[in-house]
Amino acid sequence: MSALKDLKVLDLSRILAGPFGTQILADLGAEVWKVESPWGDDTRGWGPPFIGDESAYYLSANRGKKSIIVNLRDEKGQKIIKDLAKKADIFVENFKVGNMARFGLDYESISALNPRIIYASVTGYGQTGPRAPEPGYDAALQGLTGIMSVTGETEGGPTKVGAAWIDIMTGLTSTIGILSAVHERSLSGKGQHVDVSLFDVGIACMANIAQSYLATGEAPGRIGNAHPQVAPYQDFTASDGNFMTAANNDDQFKRMCEAVGKPELADDQRFLSNADRVKNRKELEILLNDQFMKNPKSHWMTVLQESGLTVTSINTLEEVFKDPQAEARKSVWQMDHPNLGKIDLLGSALQHLSRTPAQPTTTPPILGEHTNEVMKNVLGMNDKEIKELTSSEVIKGNQ
């Protein structure tokens, strides 16, 4: 059984934040109509790497959708979108503020046609405020909302998170907002506008770090791989490389000291409480590394795990996917693509619901793969109407 099998999603989003959120809906069973321009979602060309003609980037965020090509600049194309919106539960777009109104496809226009529609706008800065008209993208918002100021080594410069962190968190947040609005609609019978921005999400996801600033007025700096409020909680250096470990409370710290052969550190006045350890983290790091460098990672993995402490290697992606846990949790879904054959895709983190898990349905669609199908089966067009719209370049199917 699919949790969202009764929902229809009209997806006009591109790049990552919007498509990542709608992919979650697709994995949970919603029917997602992905509306694309004749040249397609920009990420189709973002590479290398490519698998055949499809970029790895595009493949990461568009599984389970139906691709249709519709010219939004043509009034007939706009009518198609409006007709689909009448049949949809959810409408997702990530155009610059004001652009949808130019096409008559803004929330006010669409909700007038379908008062039950959940209309989600995913933008850089939101629908209000002085920066609302500006475009926004992940790296710029990482700089603007603070994460780069606390990422990187102490003596280094500000550093971007390797993945598109704010895009992904915005996709997740938009999905939460959409599904909460769907639930509320079941009570009120009314749709609503879900306004989610990278700016809002970037600030909110600074969480304890931003709250620390609000509490003290002091901006935290960069401390590499260490935790700003817990010590020891970072990477350490064994004789053959680095690993991560942590002691989240006094008892765990005592066990760590015993495990490394330095039980006296637990009674050292500099390290009695977590607050003491945070204050004197550099001295503690040096003392612990003096011990850790005496043995290889494998030794410390065993010793620290046996002491009940969390300890992990710092993996490359090759090592990530070789981990038996990744296999057990089905972190990779192998699917049959009509053009590419068997391909590996990232599995959904929601695939372990006991009754309605996320599950693979169809591979990321070929550009325009489902145009004719959706026109015929959803909008009830006949072959002649489809041919006329195709010849006038209002729609386009996969060639």
C-alpha positions in Angstrom: 0.0 0.0 0.0 1.2 3.5 -0.8 0.6 6.3 1.7 -0.1 9.0 -0.8 -1.7 7.0 -3.6 -4.8 9.3 -3.8 -2.8 12.5 -4.3 -2.1 14.2 -7.6 0.9 16.6 -7.8 1.4 19.2 -10.5 5.1 19.9 -10.3 6.5 23.0 -12.1 9.7 23.0 -10.1 13.3 22.6 -11.4 16.8 22.1 -10.1 16.9 20.5 -6.6 14.9 21.9 -3.7 11.5 21.6 -5.4 12.2 18.3 -7.3 13.7 16.7 -4.2 10.5 17.4 -2.3 8.2 16.1 -5.0 10.3 13.0 -5.4 9.5 12.2 -1.8 5.8 12.5 -2.6 6.3 10.2 -5.6 8.2 7.6 -3.6 5.3 7.6 -1.1 2.8 6.9 -3.9 1.6 10.3 -5.2 1.2 10.7 -9.0 3.5 13.5 -10.0 3.2 15.4 -13.3 6.6 17.0 -13.9 6.1 20.0 -16.2 9.2 20.8 -18.3 10.2 23.2 -21.0 11.2 21.8 -24.4 14.9 21.8 -23.2 13.9 20.2 -19.9 14.9 20.7 -16.3 18.2 22.5 -16.2 19.8 19.7 -14.3 19.4 17.3 -17.2 22.5 19.0 -18.6 24.4 19.4 -15.3 27.4 17.1 -15.7 29.5 15.2 -16.1 28.9 12.6 -14.9 26.2 11.3 -17.2 24.7 7.8 -17.5 23.9 7.7 -21.2 22.1 11.0 -21.9 21.0 11.6 -18.3 23.0 13.5 -15.7 23.6 11.9 -12.3 22.3 15.2 -10.9 18.9 14.9 -12.6 18.6 11.2 -11.7 19.0 12.0 -8.0 15.8 14.0 -7.7 13.2 12.9 -10.2 12.3 9.3 -9.7 8.7 8.2 -10.0 7.4 11.2 -12.0 5.8 11.7 -15.3 7.4 14.2 -17.6 5.3 16.4 -19.8 6.5 19.3 -22.0 4.2 22.3 -22.0 5.0 25.8 -23.3 4.0 28.1 -20.5 4.4 31.2 -22.6 1.5 30.1 -24.9 -2.0 30.8 -23.7 -3.0 27.2 -24.7 -0.1 25.9 -22.6 -1.3 28.0 -19.7 -4.8 26.6 -20.1 -3.4 23.0 -20.0 -1.7 23.8 -16.7 -5.0 25.3 -15.3 -6.9 22.3 -16.4 -4.4 20.0 -14.7 -4.5 22.2 -11.6 -8.3 21.6 -11.4 -7.5 17.8 -11.1 -4.5 18.2 -8.8 -4.3 18.2 -5.0 -0.9 19.8 -4.9 0.8 22.4 -7.1 4.6 23.0 -6.7 6.6 25.8 -8.3 9.9 27.5 -7.8 9.8 30.4 -10.2 11.0 33.9 -9.1 8.4 35.8 -7.2 5.9 37.4 -9.7 6.7 35.1 -12.7 3.8 32.8 -12.2 1.4 35.8 -12.1 2.6 36.8 -15.6 1.3 33.4 -16.8 -1.9 33.6 -14.8 -0.7 30.6 -12.8 -0.1 32.3 -9.4 -1.8 31.1 -6.2 -4.7 33.5 -6.4 -5.5 32.4 -10.0 -5.1 28.7 -9.4 -7.0 28.7 -6.1 -9.9 30.4 -7.8 -10.1 27.4 -10.1 -9.5 24.8 -7.3 -10.1 26.1 -3.8 -8.8 22.8 -2.4 -5.4 23.1 -4.0 -2.3 23.0 -1.9 0.0 25.5 -3.7 3.6 25.4 -2.7 6.1 28.1 -3.7 9.7 27.2 -3.1 11.9 30.3 -3.6 15.2 31.9 -2.5 13.8 34.4 -0.1 10.0 33.8 0.2 7.0 35.8 -1.1 7.5 38.8 1.2 10.3 41.1 2.3 12.8 43.4 0.5 14.7 40.4 -1.0 11.6 38.5 -2.3 12.2 39.4 -6.0 15.9 38.2 -5.9 16.9 34.7 -7.3 18.5 32.4 -4.8 20.6 29.3 -5.0 22.1 26.9 -2.4 25.7 28.1 -2.3 24.8 31.8 -2.1 22.3 31.0 0.7 24.8 28.9 2.6 27.0 32.1 2.7 24.1 34.3 3.6 22.5 32.3 6.4 25.5 31.5 8.4 26.5 27.9 7.8 29.7 28.8 6.0 30.8 31.0 8.9 30.9 28.0 11.2 32.2 25.4 8.7 35.8 24.7 8.1 39.1 24.6 10.1 39.7 27.2 12.8 42.5 28.9 10.9 40.9 28.4 7.5 38.3 30.4 5.5 34.6 29.9 5.4 33.6 26.6 3.8 30.5 25.4 2.0 28.9 22.1 3.0 29.8 19.6 0.3 26.2 18.6 -0.6 23.6 21.2 -1.5 22.5 21.3 2.2 20.0 24.1 2.1 18.4 22.9 -1.1 17.9 19.4 0.4 16.6 20.8 3.8 14.2 23.1 1.8 12.9 20.2 -0.1 12.2 18.3 3.1 10.6 21.4 4.7 8.4 22.0 1.8 7.2 18.4 1.9 6.4 18.7 5.6 4.5 21.9 4.9 2.6 20.4 2.0 1.6 17.3 3.9 0.5 19.3 6.9 -1.7 21.4 4.6 -3.2 18.2 3.1 -4.0 17.0 6.6 -5.6 20.4 7.5 -7.6 20.3 4.3 -9.2 17.0 5.4 -10.6 19.0 8.4 -11.4 22.3 6.8 -12.0 21.4 3.1 -9.8 24.3 2.1 -6.4 24.5 0.4 -3.7 27.1 1.2 -0.5 28.6 0.0 2.7 27.0 1.3 5.5 29.7 1.2 8.9 28.1 1.8 12.3 29.7 1.1 15.9 28.7 1.2 16.6 31.8 3.3 14.1 30.8 6.0 15.2 27.2 6.0 18.9 28.1 6.1 18.4 30.2 9.2 16.1 27.8 11.0 18.4 24.8 10.4 21.3 26.6 12.2 19.4 25.3 15.2 21.6 25.2 18.4 24.4 27.2 16.8 22.1 30.1 16.0 20.3 29.8 19.3 23.7 30.0 21.1 24.2 33.4 19.3 20.7 34.6 20.4 21.5 33.5 24.0 24.9 35.2 24.2 25.2 37.8 21.4 28.5 36.1 20.5 29.0 34.7 17.0 30.6 31.2 17.1 33.6 30.6 14.9 34.9 27.6 13.0 36.2 24.7 14.9 36.7 22.1 12.2 35.1 18.7 12.9 34.5 19.4 16.6 31.1 20.0 18.2 30.6 23.6 19.4 28.9 22.5 22.7 30.2 19.1 23.5 33.8 17.8 24.0 35.3 15.4 23.1 33.1 15.1 20.0 35.3 15.3 16.8 37.7 13.5 14.6 40.9 12.0 16.1 44.1 10.7 14.5 45.1 7.1 14.8 48.4 5.8 13.5 46.9 5.1 10.0 44.2 7.8 9.7 41.3 9.6 11.2 38.1 8.5 12.8 35.1 10.1 14.6 34.2 9.5 18.3 32.4 11.3 21.0 31.7 11.3 24.8 28.4 13.1 25.3 28.4 13.0 29.2 30.7 12.6 32.1 30.2 8.8 32.3 31.1 8.3 28.7 34.2 10.6 29.1 35.3 8.4 32.0 34.9 5.3 29.9 36.9 6.9 27.0 39.7 7.8 29.3 39.9 4.3 30.6 39.8 2.9 27.1 42.7 5.0 25.9 44.8 4.1 29.1 44.5 7.6 30.7 41.9 7.1 33.5 43.4 10.1 35.3 42.1 12.5 32.7 38.6 12.0 34.1 39.7 13.5 37.4 41.7 16.4 35.9 40.3 19.7 37.0 40.3 21.0 33.4 38.0 18.2 32.2 35.6 17.5 35.1 32.4 18.6 33.4 31.4 19.0 29.7 31.6 22.8 30.2 35.2 22.4 31.4 36.0 20.1 28.5 34.6 22.6 25.9 36.6 25.4 27.5 39.8 23.4 27.3 39.0 21.3 24.2 42.4 22.0 22.6 44.4 20.6 25.5 42.1 17.6 25.7 42.4 17.0 21.9 46.2 16.9 22.2 46.2 14.6 25.1 43.8 12.1 23.5 45.6 12.2 20.1 48.8 11.4 21.9 47.2 8.1 22.9 45.2 7.5 19.7 48.3 7.8 17.5 49.9 4.8 19.2 47.5 2.3 17.4 45.6 1.9 14.1 42.0 2.8 13.5 40.9 -0.8 13.7 42.2 -1.1 17.3 40.3 2.0 18.4 37.1 1.1 16.7 37.1 -2.2 18.6 38.2 -0.7 22.0 35.8 2.2 21.9 32.9 0.2 20.7 33.5 -2.3 23.5 33.4 0.6 25.9 29.9 1.5 24.7 31.0 4.6 22.8 30.0 5.8 19.4 33.0 5.5 17.0 33.0 5.5 13.2 35.4 5.6 10.3 35.4 8.7 8.0 34.3 7.0 4.8 34.6 7.8 1.2 31.4 7.2 -0.8 32.9 3.9 -2.1 33.2 2.8 1.5 29.7 4.1 2.4 28.1 1.8 -0.2 30.2 -1.2 0.8 29.1 -0.9 4.4 26.9 -4.0 5.3 24.5 -1.6 7.0 23.9 0.2 3.6 23.0 -3.1 2.0 20.8 -4.1 4.9 18.9 -0.8 4.8 18.6 -0.9 0.9 20.4 2.4 0.6 20.6 1.8 -3.2 17.7 0.9 -5.4 18.5 -0.8 -8.7 15.9 0.0 -11.3 15.3 -0.7 -15.0 15.5 2.4 -17.1 14.0 2.2 -20.6 17.1 3.7 -22.3 19.9 3.1 -19.8 19.1 -0.5 -18.6 19.7 -1.2 -15.0 20.8 1.8 -13.0 21.5 2.4 -9.3 19.6 5.2 -7.6 19.7 6.4 -4.0 17.0 4.8 -1.9 14.5 6.7 0.1 15.1 7.2 3.8 11.3 6.6 4.2 11.3 3.1 2.9 11.1 1.5 6.4 7.5 2.6 7.4 5.9 -0.6 8.6 2.7 -0.5 6.4 3.2 2.2 3.8 6.9 2.5 3.0 8.4 4.6 0.3 9.2 2.3 -2.6 10.6 2.5 -6.2 7.9 3.0 -8.8 9.4 4.3 -12.1 12.8 5.6 -13.0 13.4 9.4 -13.6 11.4 10.1 -16.8 12.8 10.8 -20.2 12.1 14.4 -21.3 8.4 14.5 -22.4 8.0 10.8 -21.9 4.5 11.1 -20.6 3.1 14.2 -22.4 0.7 12.3 -24.7 -0.3 9.9 -21.9 -1.2 12.7 -19.5 -3.0 14.7 -22.1 -5.1 11.7 -23.1 -5.7 10.0 -19.7 -5.9 13.0 -17.4 -7.3 15.7 -19.6 -9.3 13.5 -21.9 -7.8 14.8 -25.2 -8.2 12.8 -28.4 -5.4 12.1 -30.8 -6.4 15.0 -33.1 -6.2 17.6 -30.3 -2.9 16.2 -29.1 -1.5 16.4 -32.7 -2.7 20.0 -33.1 -1.1 21.1 -29.9 2.1 19.3 -30.8 2.3 20.9 -34.3 1.8 24.4 -32.8 4.5 23.6 -30.2 2.2 24.1 -27.2 3.2 20.6 -26.0 5.8 18.1 -27.0 6.2 14.4 -26.5 9.3 12.2 -26.3 10.6 11.7 -29.8 
